[in-house]
């Protein structure tokens, strides 16, 4: 087993997370009747990956919900509201960046870590308008999950160990990465214009057009353009909570085939704490997948709720025509309400085969961490 050195900046931040009491960004009033509020989170985990031959462990930022900071500057105009939002990932080494032959820098912030730099104009009558770097219309549509265990296991399987390669039965690395073989499709963030309709009985239509403005100018991705549309639903039927959506995204890539994704998900949580999650997606250049999860959440101890889940993923044609990827995972997440902390543990098993004569070893991963929000 290989244990990698704990990055010193992450060690300090993790120590602060464990030792600090709960914080909440205060709301400051401006002289013009507006408000200013900051927010953020730290989310560090020990991630381990066993490729069937070697086992590695490292302390990482959890890519499922990266450490970040941001602020909101809001100004009302009658019944309408204008908000400037700034948000950036902090830049710690992410869980999906590590592999058997690569270890990212402990801290490496660049402009691609910018999540939101945008203006948001909300009107109760005509909907919401967005301008700037931020979520496209379909961002999040493929990831609805009612279980409360998304920090440890979710349809975005590559977040935990996406950079690691599968090995064949001879022990050789195959070049096939977890993040490619176990793909999931969802909207992205870009420099965009976006419009969301008002909510009608829980339904909302969203549409956006954008460009990858954060990529380096000397890369082909800097010219990529995005167009998407999504229909989302959020509501309750009695004591049952439902979040669902379906989205379509086109990514135009000069010099490469344009990519078209259709995807959707639904998360249902019953009043008794039982939850169900279903997600699926199709990409014209990378096959399809189906993902399901069943979970249960209850207040077993006084510090906060406890959520557990079991999930299963199956995908095909992700890397090459005729391949098949299967994965199952279990997770537990414990809330500590007074400290604004969620502690989590997740295990995942990976199996992969394709149409070649190569036989691939099964792999597994474990993630153990905590997210502190402020």
N, C-alpha and C positions, 0 to 999 in steps of 0.2 A: 504494500500500500504506500502511496506517495502522499505526504502532507506538505502542502505548499506554505510558504511563510505568510503569516497574516500581515496584510498591508497596514503600515502604521497609521495612515489617516483613518482607515476603516476601524482599526482597533480603538482609536481615541473616540470616534463617533459612536461606536457600539458601547463603550464604557459610559458615555454620556447618556445614551438611550436607556441603559439599565438603571442608572443612578438617579436620573432626573424625575421630578414629579410631573404630572400632567400640566401642559401649557395650552393656552388657546390664544391665537392672535387677536389682540383687541381691535375694536372698530373705532377709528378716529374720524371725527367729523371735520369737514373742511369749511372754510368761511363761506362757500357758495351753496351750502346745503348738501354737499356730496359726502361720501365716505371713503375711507382708505382702510384696507384690511390685508394683512399678510397671512400666509399659511405655508405649510410644508410637511414633510415626513422624512423619516429615516427608515430604511427597510433592508437590513442585513441578514444574511443567512450563511450557514455552512452547507455547501453543496458537494455531494459525493457522487462519482460516476464509476460504475463497474462495467467494463466493456467485455467481460468474459475472461480476460487475462490479467489486466491491470486495474487497480482501483486508485483513484485520485480524489483528494478532498481539498477544498479551498474556501476561504471566507470571501463572499461576493456581495454585491448589490443585487437584489432580487429583481430581475427584469420583468417579472409579472406585474410589479408596481414599484418602479424605481424610486430611489431617494430623490427628493425634489424640493424646491422652494418657489414661491410665487407671491404675487399680490394682485389685488383688485382695486381699481380706482373708479368709483361709480358716481355719476352725476344725474339726478332726475331732471326731466324736462316735462312738467305737467304729469300726465299719466304714463309717459314714456321714460326710458332709462338708457343712458349711454355709459358703457363700461369699457375701460381699458384693462386688459388682462395680460400679465407677464408671468411666465412660468418656465423654469428650466430644470432639467435633470442636473444633479450635482456633478456627475462625471466619474463616479467610482467604477471600478472594474465590474462589469455586469456578468451575471450567471450564464448568459448565453454566448459569451465571448471566449470562454476557456475551452481548450481541447487537449488532446494527448501531446501535441507538439507545439502548443502556443499558449503563452500566459500574457494577458494584456497588462499594460501599465496600471499601477495602483490607482492613479488619478490622471485622467486625460480628458479635460473639458475642451470641447470645440463647439462651433456654432451649430452643429447637428444635434447638440443636446437641447437646443431651444425647442420647447414644446408649444408655447403660446406667446405670441406678440401680436395681439389683435384687438380690434375695436368691435364691440357688440352693441347693437342698437335694438332694444326690446320694446315692442309695442303690443299692447293687449288686443288691439283690433286687427292689425295687419301682419303679425308674426315677428320674427327675429332675423336681423341681418348681421352678417359677420364679414369682416375685412381684415386680412393679414394672415400670419402664420398660425395655424391651429388645426382643429379636427375637420376633416372632410365630412360630408353628409352621412356617410356610412360607417364612420369610425365608431367602434363599439357594437355595431349591429350583430356581428357574428359571435359576440362573447357574452351574451346575457346568461346569467348563472344565479339561480336562486338559493344555492346551497350554503353560502357563507364560507366556502373553503377554497375560493379562487386563488388565494395567495400560495397554496400548496399544490393543488392539482386543478387544471382547467383545460379547455380545448386548445389553448395556446401552449402545446406541449413543449415546443422548442425553447420556451422562456427559461426552463430549468437547466438544460444541458444541450442546447441546440448546436453548439460548436463541436461537440465530440463526434468522432467517427466510429462507425461500426467496424468490427474485425471479422475476418473470415476464419474458418476452422484451422487454418495454418498459423493464425496469430498475426497476420499482416493487416495493417490498416487499409481499408478499401476506398477511402476518400468520400464515402457516403455519410453525410452528417445527419444527426438526429433532426435538426431543424428543417432539413430538406425532405427527408423520408417521411416525417410526421408533420406535414404542413397543415396550417389552418389559414383561412382567408378572412380578412376583415378590412375595413376601411383604414385609411392612413391619415397622417397630418401633412399639410403642405401650405404654401402660400396660396390662399384661395379667397374666392368670394363664395358666400353660402347664404342660403335662405331657408328658414324653417317656418312652416305655416303655424298658425295658432293650433292648439290642441282641440280636437273635436271628439268628445266622448272618449278621451284617452288616446286617440290616433293622431299622428303628426307626420306630415310629408316633409322631407328634407332634400335639397338639391344643391350641388356645389360644382365648381370648376377651379382647378388650381395647377400649380407648377412646383417642382422640387427646387425651391429657391435656396435651400441650405447646402446642397451638395456642392463640392468643389467644382469650380468652373472648368477644370481640365478633365472631368469625368463625363461619361456619356449620360449618367443619371441626372446631370444638371439640366438636361433638355427634356426630361420626362414631363409629360402633362397628364393630369388626372381629371376625370369627369365621373360623377357618381350621383346616385339617387337612392333614397331609402324611405321605407315606411316603418314607423315605430309605433308600438303600443305600450302603454303603462296604465294599469288600473287594478281594481279589486272587484271580485265577485264574492260577496259575503265576506268571509274571513280569508279568502284565497287571494294572494298577491301574484300578479302576472306582469312580466316584462317580455316583450317579443319584438321581432323585427325581421325584415328582409331587405337586402341591399344589392345593388349592382354597381360595379366600379370598372371603368375602362382606364388602362394606363397606356398611353401612347409613348413608345420608346423608339426614337430615331435610330435606325441601324439595326433594330431587333424587331421581332414579332410583337405586335401590340398584345397586351394581356387583358383578358376579360374575366372578371370574377362575379359569380352569383353566389350569395351566401345568406344564411339566416340562423336565428337561434331563438329559443324560448326558455325562460326560467320561471318556474311555478313553485310557490311556497304555500302550503296549506296551513290552516290555522293551528293544526296540531304539531307543527314544526317539521313535517315531512316535506321534502322538496324534490323536484324533478327538473332536469336540464336536458335539452336536446339541441344539437347544432349540426349543421351540414353546409357543405360548400362545393363548388365546382369551378375549376379554372381551365380555360381553353388550352393552356400550355402545360398543365400539371395535375390532371386527374381530379379525383373527388375524395371526400371523406364523410363519415358519419360519427358523431360523438354523443354519448349519453351518460348521464350521471344521476344517481339517487343519493339523497342526503337526509340528515336529521339534525335539528338544532333544538337545544333545551337548556334550561337554567339549572344545571346539576349542582353547581357550586355558587356561593354568593358573590364571587368576584366578577362574574359576567357569564354570558352564554357560551356554550360549547357546541361546535358544529363538527359533524363527521360525514364522510362521503365515500362512495365507491363509484368509479367511472370506467368507461371502456371506449376505445377509439379504434376505428378501422378505416384505412385509406388505401387507394390504389392509383397506379400510374403517376406517382408523385415525382420520381426520379427518372424512371424509364418505363416504357410501355410494358404492361403485364406484371409490374411489381405489386407487392401487398405489404402493408405495414399494420401491425396490431399492437395495442398497448392497453394496459389497465393500471389503475392507480387507486390508492387509498390515502385519506388525509384526515387530519384533525386540526381544528383551529380553536384556540381558547382566548376569549376576550377578557381583558382586565380594564373594566370601565373607568375606574378612578384614575388610571394612569394613561388612558388613551392608547393602550398597547394591545396588539393582537399577536399572540405566539402561535406558531404553526409547525407542523411536521407532515411531510408527504413522502410517499414511496411510489415509484413508477417502474414498470417492467416494459421492455421493448422487444418486439420480434419483427424480423424483416426477411423477405425473400423476393427474388426476381426471376426473370426468365432465363438467366444465364446458368452456367454450371457451378457457380460459386455458392457455397453454403455459409450463411452469416451466423455468428454467435449471438445469442440473446444478450441483452444488456439491461442494466437497471440503474436507477438514480435515487438518491435520498436528499431531501432538503429540510433543514431545520433552521428556523429563524424567527424574527419578530419585527413588526412594523409599529413605529411610534409616530402618531400624527400630532401636529401642533398648529 
